[in-house]
Amino acid sequence: MSMMPLSMAGRGEQLTIRKITGKDEVRQHLAELGFVVGSTVTVVNEIAGNLILQVKQSRIALDKTMANRIMVD
């Protein structure tokens, strides 16, 4: 399976973060939320392009713009 933006993932998919794009402050912000390369995320739900994600022990909502910056497989 090749890399794709997290925004394209479907409900229930468990994926591994491979790359995070964007400015340093954007990557830092995502890292603080638990989105780091090599970690696993699960798509809990998708509402109008926005994602509810399970990262470690937290559920986090991400808008489509941010989800497009996270490359997963």
C-alpha positions as CSV (number, residue, x, y, z in Angstrom):
1,M,0.0,0.0,0.0
2,S,1.4,3.4,-0.9
3,M,1.3,6.6,1.1
4,M,-1.9,8.7,1.0
5,P,-3.1,11.7,3.0
6,L,-4.9,10.8,6.2
7,S,-7.9,12.8,4.8
8,M,-8.5,9.9,2.3
9,A,-8.7,7.2,5.0
10,G,-12.0,5.6,5.8
11,R,-13.8,5.0,9.0
12,G,-12.3,2.2,11.1
13,E,-8.9,2.2,9.3
14,Q,-5.8,1.8,11.4
15,L,-2.8,3.5,9.8
16,T,0.8,4.4,10.5
17,I,2.0,8.0,10.1
18,R,4.9,8.1,7.6
19,K,5.4,11.8,6.9
20,I,4.0,15.1,8.1
21,T,4.3,18.1,5.7
22,G,3.9,21.8,6.3
23,K,5.6,24.6,8.2
24,D,7.6,23.8,11.3
25,E,5.0,25.2,13.6
26,V,2.3,23.1,12.0
27,R,4.4,20.0,12.4
28,Q,5.2,20.9,16.0
29,H,1.5,21.5,16.8
30,L,0.6,18.1,15.3
31,A,3.4,16.4,17.2
32,E,2.1,17.9,20.5
33,L,-1.3,16.3,19.7
34,G,0.4,12.9,19.3
35,F,0.8,12.9,15.5
36,V,4.4,11.7,15.1
37,V,6.0,9.6,12.4
38,G,5.8,5.9,13.2
39,S,2.8,6.2,15.4
40,T,-0.6,4.6,14.7
41,V,-3.8,6.4,14.2
42,T,-7.3,5.0,13.9
43,V,-10.1,6.8,12.1
44,V,-13.1,6.8,14.5
45,N,-15.4,8.9,12.3
46,E,-15.5,11.2,9.4
47,I,-18.0,14.1,9.2
48,A,-18.0,16.4,6.2
49,G,-14.4,15.8,5.5
50,N,-13.3,16.4,9.1
51,L,-11.9,13.4,10.9
52,I,-12.3,12.1,14.5
53,L,-9.1,10.2,15.2
54,Q,-7.8,7.9,18.0
55,V,-4.2,8.7,18.7
56,K,-2.6,6.9,21.7
57,Q,-5.3,7.3,24.4
58,S,-6.9,10.4,23.0
59,R,-9.6,11.2,20.5
60,I,-8.8,14.2,18.4
61,A,-10.8,16.1,15.7
62,L,-8.8,17.3,12.7
63,D,-10.0,19.3,9.8
64,K,-9.4,18.3,6.3
65,T,-6.6,20.8,5.7
66,M,-4.6,19.4,8.6
67,A,-5.5,15.8,7.7
68,N,-4.1,16.5,4.2
69,R,-0.7,17.2,5.8
70,I,-0.4,13.8,7.4
71,M,0.8,11.0,5.1
72,V,-0.1,7.5,6.1
73,D,0.0,3.9,5.0
